[in-house]
Amino acid sequence: MLLALSLGSQTLPLSAVADVLLGRGSPAAEAIVLTLRLPRALSALACGALLALSGALLQTLLRNPLAEPYVLGVSGGASVGALTALWLGAGWWWVSAGASAGAIGATALVFLLGARAFRHHADSAGAGVQLLLVGVIVASGFSAVVAFILSVAPDSQLRGMVFWLLGDLNGADRYGLPLSGAAVLLGVALLLARDLNLMLLGDAPAQALGVNVRRLRIAVVVMASLAAGLAITVAGSIGFVGLVVPHALRLAVGNDQRLLLPACALGGGAFLVLADTLARTLVAPMQLPVGVLTAFIGVPAFLWLLLRNGGRA
């Protein structure tokens, strides 16, 4: 966070940042830190925490390290809703509303189509594979709709649409809702941490130990979808945070959900703040979409983690 407040097209020394935060900075430094950089950094912190928390919950529920919100089509649905609003020339709040509606609709569609998987599989691991396949197919359908919108949209709107699809925190200052949402969802997830630990043993052992497996599945799916939806409405479609961060921290701190879930929230927030800081500074004064940086960092990081772990994801 301190680096994010210090670095940019105009670099400020950390002492100047500290003066601003303590209320004794110059007017110019206050304008840069408090008006431009702090809201964006807090948005990145909140969105990164939400995406990593969503990925950790889905990976635990489905016992599949490749599970993340975007694989389940949430990103595709949000993209269709947001790009439709942009195509119609709507304002930013309508774009956010369209992204939220698209994310919720995509989640509902995937789990309605995949509901039979949980009814016909005795264990969530097998059902999770089928659910992920359903998500991939639904995401492909949404990708076709996105391609259609990009094909017919006016040239003047294409740049904004592409930046949204790549994930962009430029101008993101609505951090209140995602920050409070991340805190609430993390608190609820920690209340379920014991049951989630038991779910790692398998559905039958967890149920024998008193876990209501069906209710826990629904709760986890709802929390993961809400977390991803909140992040997408603020930052656009950002990949790899929900995939790489939980996997890396699981190797570092273990699989105890009481420790892993808060670690993922902090680690995901730090990862996205770092990526956004690099996006603002690498080619300053130009700014890159933050989704480009998460992909550049996430792809080699995941490959390294995979090879380090002996080829097991």
N, C-alpha and C positions, 0 to 999 in steps of 0.2 A: 504494500500500500504506500509506504514512504517513497519507494522508487517510482511508483506510478504518479505520485503527486509532484515529484522532482523532475522527472524526465519528460521531454516533449520537444516540439519545435523550438521552444525557448527553455533551456535547462535552468532550474533554480537550485541553489545549494540547499542541502538538508537543513541547514541552520535557518534559511529563509522560510522553508516549509514549516519548521517548528514554530517560528515566530508567528506565522499566519494562524496556525492551529491554536496558539496561546492567545490570540487576539491582539497582537502588537505588530503585525506585518504592515508593509506598505500597501497603499490602495491597489497598485498594479499587481503585486504578488497575490493579494487577496482575490482580485478578479480572476486571475489564472487558476489559483488553487481551489477556491471555494465555489466559483461559478462554473468553471470548465472541467477541471480534472477530478475533483472529489466526487461529484455526482456520477461521473462515468466510472470511476474506480469502484464505487459502492455498487453500481449496477453490475459490473463485471464480477465482483465478489459474490453478490447474491445469485446471479445466473450460474456461475461456476459451481457454487454449492448445491443449487437445485439439480443441475444436470448430473453431478457426481452422485448425489444422494439417490436420484431416480435410477441410475445405472446400478448402484450397489443393491438396492432393494430388488430390482428385477433379476439380477444375477443370483441373489440368494434364493428368491422364490422359485425360479426355474432351474436352479443349480446348473447354470450354463454361463461360462465366462464371456460368451459372445453376446449375451442379452444386453440391450440398452434401449432407451426410448425410441431412437430413430429407426431401429430395426423393426419395431412394431408399427411403423407407419405414422407415428405421431407427427414427425417433422413434415412428412408429405401432406398430411391433412392441413396442418397449420400453414404450409406454403400455399396451398390452393386458396385457403380463405384470405390470406394476406394479399396475395397477388391479384385476386379478384377485386378486392377493395382498391388496390393501387390502380388497376386497370380502369375502374369506374371513376377514378379521380377523387376518391374519398380522402378525408383528413386522417391524421395519424391515429386518432382514437378509434376510428372505424377500421383502420388496418389492424390495430391490436385486437379489436373485437372479432374481426374476421379470422385472425390467427387463433384466437382462443376457441372460437366455435369450431374451426377446422380441426384443431387438436382433440377436442372433446369428441367430435363426431368420428374421427379416425379411430380413437381408442375404443369407442363403443362398437364400431363396425368390426374391428379386429377381434374383440372378445366375444361378440355375438357369433361371428363366424367360427371362432375357435372354441366355443363353449363345449362342443361335443368332445373335444380333446380331453378335458378334465373329467367328463362323465364316463368316458370309455377307457381311460388309462388309470391304472391303479396307483401310479406314482407320478408326481409332478414333473420329474425329469423327462419322461417320455412325452407327457402332454406339452411340456415346454418346447420341445423340438418342433412339434406340430404347430404350436402357436407361433413360433418364430417363422415358420414357413408361410403361414397365413399372413403374418405381418409383412414379409418380403413381397408377396404377391400384391397385397393392398398398396404398399408403398410404390410398387411398379405402376399400378394404375394411376395413383396420384401424380407420379412423374410424367405420365402421358398428358394429364390435364395441365400440368405446369408447362410442358413443352408447347401445348396448344396456345396457352395464354401468352407465352413469350413470342410465339409466331405471329399473333394478330395484334399485339400491343403496339402503340405508336413508339417511334424511336426515342422520343423525349422521355418516355417512362422506363425504357429498358435498363438504363444504368441503375436507377433506384431498385428495380426488381432484382437485378443480378446481385447487387450488394446485399439485399435482404436474404437472398438464397444462400449467399456465402457466409452469412453471419456478420453483423456490423453493429458496433456499439457507438458509432458516431452520433452524437446527439441524444444518447440514452441517458435520461436524467430522472426516470420514474423508478427510483430504487426502493421506495417505501414499501410497496406491495410485495415485490419479490424478496426483500430482506425479511419482512415480518412473516411471509409465507415459508421461507426457509427455516426460520426459527421454530415456527409452529409444527411444521412437518417433521423436523428433526426431533422435537420433543415427543411427538406421537410415536415416531419410529422407535425411539429409545424405550418407550413403554412396552413395545412389542418385541424388544430385542431378545428376551429369553425365549419366546415362542419361535422366533426366527432361527435362533441357535439350534433349537430342537428340530426345526424343519430340515436342517442340513443333514440330519440322520436319515431322512426319508419320511414319506407321509405316514406310513403305518406306525413306525416307532413314535413319531411325534403325536399321533392321535392316541396311542396307548399311554402316553405320558400326559394326556389331558389337553392337548392343543386342538382347538376347533379349526381344522385345516381349511375348510371351505370358507369360513369367515375371515381367516387370516389371508387367504388368497385374495379375496375381494378387497380387503383393507389395503393390502400392499399394492394391488393394481391401481386402486383409486389414488393412493398417495403418490405413486410413481408418475401417473398421468398428470396429476395436478402440478407436481414439481416440474416436469418437462414443459407443460403448457405455460406455466408462469414464466419460465426462462425464455421460451420461444417468442412470446409476445413482446418481450423487451429487447432481446438481442438478435432475433432472427434465427436462422437454422445454423447452429454451430455443432459440429460433429467431434467425436473422439473424446470429449471430456467424460461422458458417462461410460465410456468403454475402458480407457487407459487408466484413469485415476483410481477407480475401485480395484482394478487388477493389480496395479503397482502397490497400492497400500495394503492389499491382502497379503502380498508377499512380504511386506515390511513389518506389519503389526499383527498378522494372523487373521483368523476368520471369526473371532468373537465379535458379534454385532454391537455389543456395548461399547467397544473401542473403535471398531471399523467404521460405523456410521458417522460419528462426529469427526473422525479423521478424514473421511471422504468429503464431508461438508467443508472442512477447512482446506484440505488439499485441492479440491475442485475450485474453490474460490481463489486460492493462491495461483493455481495454474492458469485460470482465465485472466486474472489481473496481469500476470506476467505476459501472457500472449497478447493482450490488448496493449500493454505498454510497448512491446516490440512492434506491434502493428502501427503505433503512432510515431515511432522514432526511427525505424530502419530506413525509410525513404522520406523522412520529414523534409519539407512541410506537407508532402502528400501522405495520405493515410491508407493503409491496406485494410481489407475486410479481416476481422479477427478470425473468421473461420478458416482463412488461408493459413494463418499461423498455427492454429490448433492442429490442422492436418499435417503441416510440415513437422511439427513437434511430435504429434501423436503417432504417425505411421512408423517412423524409425524407433520410437520408444516402445511401441507395442511389439514390433518385431524383435527388439533386443530382449524384452521381457519374456517373449515366447521362447527364444533360443536359450536364454539363461535358465529357463525353467525346464529344459530338456525336451522342448517341443510340445509340452502340454499347456493348453491355453488357460 
